[in-house]
Amino acid sequence: MKKVLLLLSLSMHPGITMSENAGYSIEQAAAFRNAWTMDNWDNGGPLMRYVFLNMPEFWNHSIISRAGNIRRLPVNPRPDVARFVTTTDAGRKPLDDYVRDSTVNGAIVLHQGQIVYEAYPRMRAEDKHLYMSVSKIHAATAIAILEDRELIDVSKSVGMYLPSLRDSGWGEVAIQDVLDMASGIGCLEGEEGAYSNPQRCYYQYEASLGWLRATEDTMDSPFEFMATLASHRPAGEAFEYTSPNTFILGWLAESISGRPYAEFISSEIWKKMGAESDSVIVAPRRGVPIASGGISSTLRDLARFGLLFAPSGRHGTQPVISDAFLEKIQKGGRPEIFNATNEDEDREVDGERPRHNSYQWDFVMSDGDFFKGGFGGQGLYISPSRDLVIAFFGTFDADEQGHEMTRVARQLAKSELFN
């Protein structure tokens, strides 16, 4: 009870709403560390924000190192972007007001490689914020890099590259189906009780990684756990979002490259994109990385990753993202898979229905824009045709409510501001 009362008092303390130059006091940090448990850390409110900004304090992690020249991001603030009127369930507000009044911790807009809008209402610019599922696109990008080098054929089966899975449900699943969240494996993240019921397959998946509390049924190795999984429908039949798919991609990247996952992301992406800071990835048990949701970095470095998919980040040097990979994201998806189930589910983005999903990106619009989001309110929106990158970080409030920046990003892209 004392911890709860202390957290409540901290939530009302003016220092808890962080500005660009604010941080946490010793007393505040101590209170959050003492209040943290494996069961409450992502439930919303000030504790969730603190943990998302300080992940290495709570779990083992690996470093994704940077090196070389830092990619400059010229700052050219545009008042018309800050004043852009957003439309959300909270009403109509200028972008800057919406960012500061919602649960957004930080937001940035890059146009033609320049920062035209940037705000940090609840974090510092140098803070490393957890991405959650935005991390998934790094794993898919790793596979695409290996694909460009003809080291992997995504039309082939998982079992061809990971022999220990040949007799499992993964054995005959094409890697393309894993990339597109259509593996058919019956370990679904969206099932009721997936995160809270130890009888659920997905719970035991995260417990084997060390990110949920282990039970007597929890296997000692997530690699061994993967080999126990079976299909519940044919692969390639329907989009079904679940993070074990991304675990397989990270495993494939390590197996084919012969390098630890964090080292592969560091050498093939982070060092080549001109990151300003190292990033970190949660690796709770024996250094096994959580490729599906464990990366933390600065907001500017997430934006730099986004630039790899935009013209201003791909011209003048050997691009990390090949033309072939970009075309696969924008045009190679399968709408029939994306829309095969949950026909009544609301997949609209600001009134538009996405065309497809692809390579772990949540959705691709008909104009070629694409987006990836993370639990609690992180996101990366790319509009190659407009040379536009929008990135944001957020966490839930105490009522576990978030913001609508995905919708806002789409409104910004469709406005006249970036034509």
Backbone hydrogen bonds, N-H to C=O, Kabsch-Sander energy under -0.5 kcal/mol:
donor,donor_aa,acceptor,acceptor_aa,energy
5,L,1,M,-2.5
6,L,2,K,-2.4
7,L,3,K,-2.5
8,L,4,V,-2.2
9,S,5,L,-2.2
10,L,6,L,-2.2
11,S,7,L,-2.3
12,M,8,L,-0.9
13,H,10,L,-1.1
16,I,13,H,-2.1
17,T,14,P,-0.7
18,M,16,I,-1.1
22,A,19,S,-0.9
29,A,25,S,-2.6
30,A,26,I,-2.4
31,A,27,E,-2.1
32,F,28,Q,-2.2
33,R,29,A,-2.4
34,N,30,A,-2.3
35,A,31,A,-1.7
36,W,32,F,-1.6
40,N,37,T,-0.6
41,W,37,T,-1.1
43,N,40,N,-1.7
45,G,396,F,-1.5
48,M,44,G,-0.7
49,R,45,G,-1.8
50,Y,46,P,-2.4
51,V,47,L,-2.6
52,F,48,M,-2.7
53,L,49,R,-1.4
54,N,50,Y,-0.6
54,N,51,V,-1.2
57,E,54,N,-1.7
58,F,55,M,-2.1
59,W,55,M,-1.4
62,S,281,I,-2.7
64,I,279,S,-3.2
65,S,63,I,-0.8
71,R,274,G,-2.2
76,N,74,P,-0.7
76,N,115,I,-2.9
78,R,116,V,-2.5
81,V,78,R,-1.1
82,A,78,R,-1.8
83,R,79,P,-2.2
84,F,81,V,-1.1
86,T,84,F,-0.7
86,T,93,K,-3.7
88,T,91,G,-2.1
91,G,88,T,-2.0
93,K,86,T,-1.5
93,K,91,G,-0.5
95,L,84,F,-2.4
96,D,82,A,-2.4
98,Y,94,P,-2.6
99,V,95,L,-2.8
100,R,96,D,-1.9
101,D,97,D,-2.0
102,S,98,Y,-1.4
105,N,393,F,-2.5
106,G,393,F,-1.6
107,A,119,A,-2.4
108,I,391,A,-2.5
109,V,117,Y,-2.7
110,L,389,V,-3.2
111,H,114,Q,-2.5
112,Q,387,D,-2.6
114,Q,111,H,-1.8
115,I,74,P,-3.0
116,V,109,V,-2.5
116,V,114,Q,-0.8
117,Y,109,V,-1.3
119,A,107,A,-2.4
122,R,105,N,-1.7
123,M,120,Y,-0.6
127,D,124,R,-1.5
129,H,127,D,-0.7
129,H,297,S,-2.5
130,L,52,F,-2.2
131,Y,295,I,-3.2
132,M,293,G,-0.5
134,V,131,Y,-1.2
135,S,132,M,-2.3
136,K,133,S,-1.7
137,I,134,V,-1.1
138,H,135,S,-1.4
139,A,135,S,-1.0
140,A,136,K,-1.9
141,T,137,I,-1.9
142,A,138,H,-2.2
143,I,139,A,-1.8
144,A,140,A,-2.2
145,I,141,T,-2.3
146,L,142,A,-2.0
147,E,143,I,-2.3
148,D,144,A,-2.6
149,R,145,I,-1.3
150,E,147,E,-1.8
151,L,146,L,-2.8
152,I,146,L,-0.7
154,V,152,I,-0.6
156,K,153,D,-2.0
158,V,170,W,-0.6
158,V,173,V,-2.4
159,G,170,W,-0.6
159,G,171,G,-1.5
160,M,157,S,-0.6
161,Y,157,S,-0.7
161,Y,158,V,-1.1
162,L,158,V,-2.4
165,L,162,L,-2.3
166,R,163,P,-1.7
168,S,165,L,-1.7
169,G,229,L,-3.1
171,G,165,L,-0.6
171,G,168,S,-1.2
173,V,170,W,-1.7
175,I,156,K,-2.5
176,Q,154,V,-2.5
177,D,174,A,-0.7
178,V,174,A,-1.3
179,L,175,I,-2.7
180,D,176,Q,-1.8
181,M,178,V,-1.5
182,A,177,D,-3.5
186,G,230,A,-2.7
187,C,185,I,-1.7
189,E,241,Y,-0.7
191,E,188,L,-0.9
194,A,191,E,-1.9
197,N,193,G,-2.9
200,R,197,N,-2.4
204,Q,200,R,-1.7
205,Y,201,C,-1.8
206,E,202,Y,-2.2
207,A,203,Y,-2.5
208,S,204,Q,-2.1
209,L,205,Y,-1.1
210,G,206,E,-0.9
210,G,207,A,-0.6
211,W,206,E,-2.5
212,L,206,E,-0.9
218,T,215,T,-1.5
225,F,221,S,-2.1
226,M,222,P,-2.2
227,A,223,F,-1.0
228,T,225,F,-1.7
229,L,226,M,-1.2
232,H,184,G,-3.2
233,R,184,G,-1.2
236,G,182,A,-3.4
237,E,234,P,-1.2
239,F,337,I,-2.2
240,E,181,M,-3.5
245,N,242,T,-1.3
246,T,243,S,-0.8
247,F,243,S,-1.8
248,I,244,P,-1.9
249,L,245,N,-1.6
250,G,246,T,-2.4
251,W,247,F,-2.4
252,L,248,I,-2.7
253,A,249,L,-2.4
254,E,250,G,-2.1
255,S,251,W,-2.8
256,I,252,L,-2.7
257,S,253,A,-1.9
258,G,254,E,-2.3
264,F,260,P,-2.4
265,I,261,Y,-2.6
266,S,262,A,-2.1
267,S,263,E,-2.7
268,E,264,F,-2.6
269,I,265,I,-1.6
270,W,265,I,-2.7
271,K,266,S,-2.9
273,M,269,I,-1.8
275,A,270,W,-1.5
279,S,64,I,-2.5
280,V,296,S,-2.1
281,I,62,S,-2.6
282,V,294,G,-1.8
283,A,60,N,-2.5
285,R,209,L,-0.7
286,R,284,P,-0.6
287,G,283,A,-0.7
288,V,285,R,-2.0
290,I,282,V,-2.4
291,A,289,P,-1.4
293,G,290,I,-1.5
294,G,290,I,-1.9
296,S,280,V,-2.6
297,S,129,H,-1.5
302,L,298,T,-1.6
303,A,299,L,-2.2
304,R,300,R,-2.1
305,F,301,D,-2.2
306,G,302,L,-2.1
307,L,303,A,-1.9
308,L,304,R,-0.8
308,L,305,F,-1.1
309,F,306,G,-1.9
310,A,307,L,-1.6
313,G,307,L,-0.6
313,G,310,A,-1.5
314,R,311,P,-1.5
315,H,311,P,-1.1
322,S,320,V,-0.7
326,L,322,S,-2.3
327,E,323,D,-2.2
328,K,324,A,-1.9
329,I,325,F,-2.0
330,Q,326,L,-2.3
331,K,327,E,-3.1
332,G,327,E,-0.7
332,G,328,K,-1.4
334,R,357,N,-0.6
337,I,334,R,-1.3
338,F,334,R,-2.1
339,N,335,P,-2.1
340,A,337,I,-1.5
345,E,342,N,-2.1
347,R,345,E,-1.2
349,V,352,E,-3.5
350,D,348,E,-0.5
352,E,349,V,-1.4
355,R,364,V,-2.4
356,H,364,V,-1.4
358,S,361,W,-1.2
360,Q,179,L,-1.6
361,W,358,S,-2.6
362,D,371,F,-1.2
363,F,371,F,-1.3
364,V,356,H,-2.8
365,M,369,D,-3.0
368,G,365,M,-1.9
370,F,382,I,-2.2
371,F,363,F,-1.8
372,K,380,L,-1.9
374,G,378,Q,-2.4
377,G,374,G,-2.2
378,Q,374,G,-1.2
379,G,392,F,-2.4
380,L,372,K,-2.1
381,Y,390,I,-3.2
382,I,370,F,-3.0
383,S,388,L,-2.7
386,R,383,S,-1.1
387,D,383,S,-0.7
387,D,384,P,-1.0
388,L,383,S,-2.0
389,V,110,L,-2.5
390,I,381,Y,-2.6
391,A,108,I,-2.3
392,F,379,G,-2.1
393,F,106,G,-2.7
395,T,103,T,-1.3
397,D,401,Q,-2.3
400,E,397,D,-2.3
408,V,404,E,-2.0
409,A,405,M,-2.9
410,R,406,T,-1.8
411,Q,407,R,-2.0
412,L,408,V,-2.6
413,A,409,A,-2.4
414,K,410,R,-2.0
415,S,411,Q,-0.8
415,S,412,L,-0.8
419,N,416,E,-0.9
